[in-house]
Amino acid sequence: MIEPTDLPPTQYLVMEVLAARYRLGEQAWTFPSTLRPVMQALAEKQLIGWKSGTAPASILAWLTDAGRKHSLMPGYVPPIHATPPQ
């Protein structure tokens, strides 16, 4: 398993964005095409899948099974769904 500290900062941030969007119900997210090298590196690690986006100069990326395992903690409860302490 790849640890967060094993990823360069930009790769880690992309994974965090994809994990956050996944938690909110989004299966994929659009990024600027300037991040193509980052996407390629994450895809080589089998953490994400990606393809050219429908908008010009965009990339559509999503977490793979390995990416979800890497970035999503079991039992995570989004703050908006958390029950306030009593």
C-alpha positions as protocol buffer text, in pm:
chain_id: "A"
residue {
  index: 1
  type: MET
  ca { x: 0 y: 0 z: 0 }
}
residue {
  index: 2
  type: ILE
  ca { x: 126 y: 348 z: -86 }
}
residue {
  index: 3
  type: GLU
  ca { x: 137 y: 587 z: 207 }
}
residue {
  index: 4
  type: PRO
  ca { x: 41 y: 955 z: 165 }
}
residue {
  index: 5
  type: THR
  ca { x: 400 y: 1046 z: 243 }
}
residue {
  index: 6
  type: ASP
  ca { x: 509 y: 837 z: -58 }
}
residue {
  index: 7
  type: LEU
  ca { x: 344 y: 1081 z: -297 }
}
residue {
  index: 8
  type: PRO
  ca { x: 483 y: 1416 z: -406 }
}
residue {
  index: 9
  type: PRO
  ca { x: 269 y: 1709 z: -286 }
}
residue {
  index: 10
  type: THR
  ca { x: 82 y: 1767 z: -614 }
}
residue {
  index: 11
  type: GLN
  ca { x: -2 y: 1399 z: -653 }
}
residue {
  index: 12
  type: TYR
  ca { x: -117 y: 1389 z: -292 }
}
residue {
  index: 13
  type: LEU
  ca { x: -342 y: 1693 z: -346 }
}
residue {
  index: 14
  type: VAL
  ca { x: -499 y: 1538 z: -657 }
}
residue {
  index: 15
  type: MET
  ca { x: -572 y: 1223 z: -457 }
}
residue {
  index: 16
  type: GLU
  ca { x: -725 y: 1431 z: -178 }
}
residue {
  index: 17
  type: VAL
  ca { x: -948 y: 1617 z: -425 }
}
residue {
  index: 18
  type: LEU
  ca { x: -1064 y: 1294 z: -585 }
}
residue {
  index: 19
  type: ALA
  ca { x: -1130 y: 1136 z: -246 }
}
residue {
  index: 20
  type: ALA
  ca { x: -1327 y: 1438 z: -128 }
}
residue {
  index: 21
  type: ARG
  ca { x: -1534 y: 1444 z: -446 }
}
residue {
  index: 22
  type: TYR
  ca { x: -1591 y: 1067 z: -420 }
}
residue {
  index: 23
  type: ARG
  ca { x: -1718 y: 1108 z: -64 }
}
residue {
  index: 24
  type: LEU
  ca { x: -1966 y: 1366 z: -194 }
}
residue {
  index: 25
  type: GLY
  ca { x: -2093 y: 1127 z: -460 }
}
residue {
  index: 26
  type: GLU
  ca { x: -1887 y: 1239 z: -759 }
}
residue {
  index: 27
  type: GLN
  ca { x: -1728 y: 947 z: -942 }
}
residue {
  index: 28
  type: ALA
  ca { x: -1492 y: 1166 z: -1146 }
}
residue {
  index: 29
  type: TRP
  ca { x: -1360 y: 1520 z: -1142 }
}
residue {
  index: 30
  type: THR
  ca { x: -1217 y: 1759 z: -1399 }
}
residue {
  index: 31
  type: PHE
  ca { x: -866 y: 1902 z: -1373 }
}
residue {
  index: 32
  type: PRO
  ca { x: -667 y: 2132 z: -1601 }
}
residue {
  index: 33
  type: SER
  ca { x: -458 y: 1955 z: -1862 }
}
residue {
  index: 34
  type: THR
  ca { x: -145 y: 2114 z: -1714 }
}
residue {
  index: 35
  type: LEU
  ca { x: -167 y: 1833 z: -1458 }
}
residue {
  index: 36
  type: ARG
  ca { x: -122 y: 1564 z: -1726 }
}
residue {
  index: 37
  type: PRO
  ca { x: 221 y: 1455 z: -1591 }
}
residue {
  index: 38
  type: VAL
  ca { x: 72 y: 1421 z: -1243 }
}
residue {
  index: 39
  type: MET
  ca { x: -218 y: 1215 z: -1378 }
}
residue {
  index: 40
  type: GLN
  ca { x: 19 y: 993 z: -1573 }
}
residue {
  index: 41
  type: ALA
  ca { x: 230 y: 931 z: -1263 }
}
residue {
  index: 42
  type: LEU
  ca { x: -76 y: 844 z: -1052 }
}
residue {
  index: 43
  type: ALA
  ca { x: -211 y: 619 z: -1328 }
}
residue {
  index: 44
  type: GLU
  ca { x: 124 y: 437 z: -1342 }
}
residue {
  index: 45
  type: LYS
  ca { x: 80 y: 368 z: -970 }
}
residue {
  index: 46
  type: GLN
  ca { x: -271 y: 242 z: -1057 }
}
residue {
  index: 47
  type: LEU
  ca { x: -431 y: 491 z: -818 }
}
residue {
  index: 48
  type: ILE
  ca { x: -640 y: 675 z: -1076 }
}
residue {
  index: 49
  type: GLY
  ca { x: -782 y: 645 z: -1421 }
}
residue {
  index: 50
  type: TRP
  ca { x: -800 y: 947 z: -1647 }
}
residue {
  index: 51
  type: LYS
  ca { x: -886 y: 1063 z: -1996 }
}
residue {
  index: 52
  type: SER
  ca { x: -916 y: 1388 z: -2185 }
}
residue {
  index: 53
  type: GLY
  ca { x: -1210 y: 1592 z: -2064 }
}
residue {
  index: 54
  type: THR
  ca { x: -1493 y: 1724 z: -2276 }
}
residue {
  index: 55
  type: ALA
  ca { x: -1391 y: 2085 z: -2215 }
}
residue {
  index: 56
  type: PRO
  ca { x: -1081 y: 2211 z: -2394 }
}
residue {
  index: 57
  type: ALA
  ca { x: -758 y: 2168 z: -2197 }
}
residue {
  index: 58
  type: SER
  ca { x: -921 y: 1949 z: -1933 }
}
residue {
  index: 59
  type: ILE
  ca { x: -869 y: 1602 z: -1789 }
}
residue {
  index: 60
  type: LEU
  ca { x: -1134 y: 1381 z: -1631 }
}
residue {
  index: 61
  type: ALA
  ca { x: -991 y: 1168 z: -1349 }
}
residue {
  index: 62
  type: TRP
  ca { x: -1134 y: 910 z: -1111 }
}
residue {
  index: 63
  type: LEU
  ca { x: -1011 y: 683 z: -833 }
}
residue {
  index: 64
  type: THR
  ca { x: -942 y: 320 z: -913 }
}
residue {
  index: 65
  type: ASP
  ca { x: -1009 y: 47 z: -659 }
}
residue {
  index: 66
  type: ALA
  ca { x: -648 y: 84 z: -544 }
}
residue {
  index: 67
  type: GLY
  ca { x: -693 y: 461 z: -527 }
}
residue {
  index: 68
  type: ARG
  ca { x: -1004 y: 429 z: -312 }
}
residue {
  index: 69
  type: LYS
  ca { x: -821 y: 188 z: -82 }
}
residue {
  index: 70
  type: HIS
  ca { x: -532 y: 433 z: -60 }
}
residue {
  index: 71
  type: SER
  ca { x: -737 y: 747 z: 0 }
}
residue {
  index: 72
  type: LEU
  ca { x: -1060 y: 650 z: 171 }
}
residue {
  index: 73
  type: MET
  ca { x: -1054 y: 551 z: 534 }
}
residue {
  index: 74
  type: PRO
  ca { x: -1303 y: 284 z: 641 }
}
residue {
  index: 75
  type: GLY
  ca { x: -1573 y: 430 z: 861 }
}
residue {
  index: 76
  type: TYR
  ca { x: -1523 y: 785 z: 734 }
}
residue {
  index: 77
  type: VAL
  ca { x: -1828 y: 1000 z: 805 }
}
residue {
  index: 78
  type: PRO
  ca { x: -1854 y: 1332 z: 620 }
}
residue {
  index: 79
  type: PRO
  ca { x: -1879 y: 1628 z: 859 }
}
residue {
  index: 80
  type: ILE
  ca { x: -2218 y: 1728 z: 722 }
}
residue {
  index: 81
  type: HIS
  ca { x: -2353 y: 1386 z: 821 }
}
residue {
  index: 82
  type: ALA
  ca { x: -2181 y: 1358 z: 1156 }
}
residue {
  index: 83
  type: THR
  ca { x: -2398 y: 1364 z: 1464 }
}
residue {
  index: 84
  type: PRO
  ca { x: -2300 y: 1645 z: 1701 }
}
residue {
  index: 85
  type: PRO
  ca { x: -2166 y: 1529 z: 2038 }
}
residue {
  index: 86
  type: GLN
  ca { x: -2424 y: 1519 z: 2314 }
}
